[in-house]
Amino acid sequence: MLFSKKTNDNNQWKLEYEDTVYKVYDWDKNLTGYFFPNYDKTKETGDNETINGGDYDFDEETEIIDKMNKENIVVFGGNLMLPMIKLYLLDNQDGIDLDYAINTLEENVQRTRRWKEWIQLNYERFEIIGNSIYTAREDRNMLSILLGIDASMTLGEKELLNKLRPLLDKLHEDKMI
């Protein structure tokens, strides 16, 4: 089609900064995960003001972190939190059939093993230095995986997205997210 915008990649991820955290959205505007930068509050800011680490109250710390993000400060590493498995077993008022419970657990074990294998195959490429599993705050049936990333990153929605896009694309391509 003449003058149409041709894109080879329909995966248009979006990061949105909110309350010191970056929310990760997919191309359908679905919340896919969260990115938590490792904020080092001992960096120099752009106006040559030194921010010293120490005891800050919540508002002061948030203000410092917001300033770091506005000034696109370089940080080292962070954590990407993504959904890993959905249990479908908890908080069921009617009870659960034993076969259903066994099948659900087996499927989730397989998916968890896929995550382990994926990390083993890709940790070097994406500078993944560790992982942890958490129960999602909003859904006790959801387990999330936190991937520790050990890389230099520039704060800012576009800047961080440029760094995280290859990882997000690979996770999507491999049907992990």
C-alpha positions in Angstrom: 0.0 0.0 0.0 1.4 3.4 -1.0 2.4 5.7 1.9 1.4 3.1 4.5 3.7 2.9 7.5 5.5 -0.4 7.2 6.7 -2.0 10.3 8.5 -5.3 10.6 7.9 -5.5 14.3 4.4 -5.2 15.6 5.8 -5.5 19.2 5.6 -1.9 20.3 6.3 -2.1 24.0 5.7 0.9 26.2 7.2 2.0 29.5 5.3 4.3 31.8 7.1 5.9 34.8 4.9 6.0 37.9 6.0 6.3 41.6 9.6 5.3 41.1 8.7 2.2 39.0 8.3 1.7 35.3 5.2 -0.2 34.2 5.7 -2.3 31.0 2.8 -2.4 28.6 2.5 -4.5 25.4 1.2 -3.3 22.0 -2.5 -3.9 23.1 -1.9 -1.7 26.2 -2.0 -4.7 28.6 0.1 -4.3 31.7 2.9 -6.9 31.2 5.2 -6.3 34.1 7.2 -3.8 36.1 10.8 -2.6 36.0 12.5 -1.5 39.2 15.8 0.3 38.6 18.5 0.0 41.2 18.6 3.6 42.3 21.9 4.7 43.7 21.1 7.9 45.5 24.8 8.9 45.8 25.1 10.0 42.1 25.7 13.5 40.9 22.7 15.1 39.3 22.9 17.1 36.1 23.2 20.4 37.9 26.3 19.2 39.8 24.4 18.7 43.0 25.5 15.5 44.8 22.7 13.3 46.2 24.1 11.4 49.2 22.7 8.1 50.2 21.3 8.1 53.7 18.2 8.2 55.7 15.4 9.9 53.7 11.8 10.0 54.4 9.5 8.6 51.7 8.7 12.0 50.2 12.4 13.0 50.0 13.4 9.7 48.5 10.6 9.9 45.9 11.6 13.4 45.0 15.3 12.4 44.5 14.3 9.4 42.4 11.9 11.5 40.3 14.7 14.0 39.7 17.1 11.2 38.7 14.5 10.0 36.2 13.9 13.5 34.7 17.6 14.0 34.3 18.1 10.6 32.7 20.8 9.5 35.2 22.6 6.3 34.4 22.0 3.5 37.0 23.5 0.1 37.2 20.9 -2.7 37.0 17.4 -3.3 38.0 14.7 -5.9 38.3 12.1 -6.9 35.8 9.0 -8.5 37.3 6.8 -10.6 35.0 4.0 -13.0 35.4 5.3 -16.6 35.5 2.4 -19.0 36.2 -1.2 -18.9 37.1 -2.2 -21.5 39.7 -6.1 -21.5 39.4 -6.2 -23.4 42.7 -6.5 -20.9 45.6 -9.6 -19.2 46.9 -12.0 -21.6 45.3 -15.2 -21.7 47.4 -16.6 -24.8 45.7 -13.7 -27.1 46.1 -11.5 -28.4 43.3 -11.5 -31.8 41.6 -8.4 -33.8 42.4 -7.6 -34.6 38.7 -8.0 -30.8 37.9 -5.6 -30.0 40.7 -3.0 -32.5 39.5 -3.2 -31.4 35.9 -3.0 -27.7 36.9 0.1 -28.4 39.1 1.8 -30.5 36.4 1.2 -27.8 33.8 2.6 -25.2 36.1 5.7 -27.4 36.9 6.3 -27.6 33.1 6.0 -23.9 32.7 8.3 -23.3 35.6 10.9 -25.6 34.1 10.6 -23.7 30.8 11.4 -20.5 32.7 14.4 -22.1 34.3 15.6 -23.4 30.9 15.0 -20.0 29.3 17.1 -18.3 31.9 19.9 -20.8 31.6 19.9 -20.3 27.8 19.7 -16.5 27.9 21.2 -15.1 31.1 24.5 -14.0 29.5 22.9 -12.4 26.5 20.6 -10.3 28.6 22.9 -9.9 31.7 20.5 -11.7 34.0 22.3 -12.3 37.3 19.5 -13.8 39.4 15.8 -14.5 39.8 13.2 -14.7 42.5 9.6 -15.8 42.6 6.9 -13.8 44.4 3.1 -14.1 44.9 1.5 -11.3 43.0 -0.1 -8.7 45.3 -3.3 -8.4 43.3 -3.8 -12.2 42.6 -2.7 -14.9 45.0 -3.1 -17.4 42.2 -0.4 -15.7 40.2 3.3 -16.2 40.7 5.6 -13.6 39.3 9.3 -13.9 38.4 11.8 -11.2 39.2 14.8 -11.1 36.8 17.8 -9.3 38.2 19.5 -7.4 35.4 23.2 -6.4 35.8 23.7 -3.7 33.2 24.3 0.0 32.9 21.0 1.8 32.0 19.9 5.3 31.4 16.7 6.3 33.2 13.7 7.5 31.2 10.9 5.8 29.5 12.4 5.8 26.0 15.9 5.2 27.2 15.1 2.2 29.4 12.8 0.8 26.7 15.7 0.8 24.3 17.7 -1.3 26.7 14.8 -3.7 27.7 13.2 -4.1 24.2 15.5 -7.0 23.1 14.8 -8.9 26.3 11.0 -8.3 26.1 11.0 -9.3 22.4 12.8 -12.5 23.1 10.6 -13.4 26.0 7.5 -12.8 23.8 9.0 -14.7 20.9 9.7 -17.6 23.1 6.1 -17.4 24.6 7.3 -16.7 28.1 5.1 -13.5 28.3 
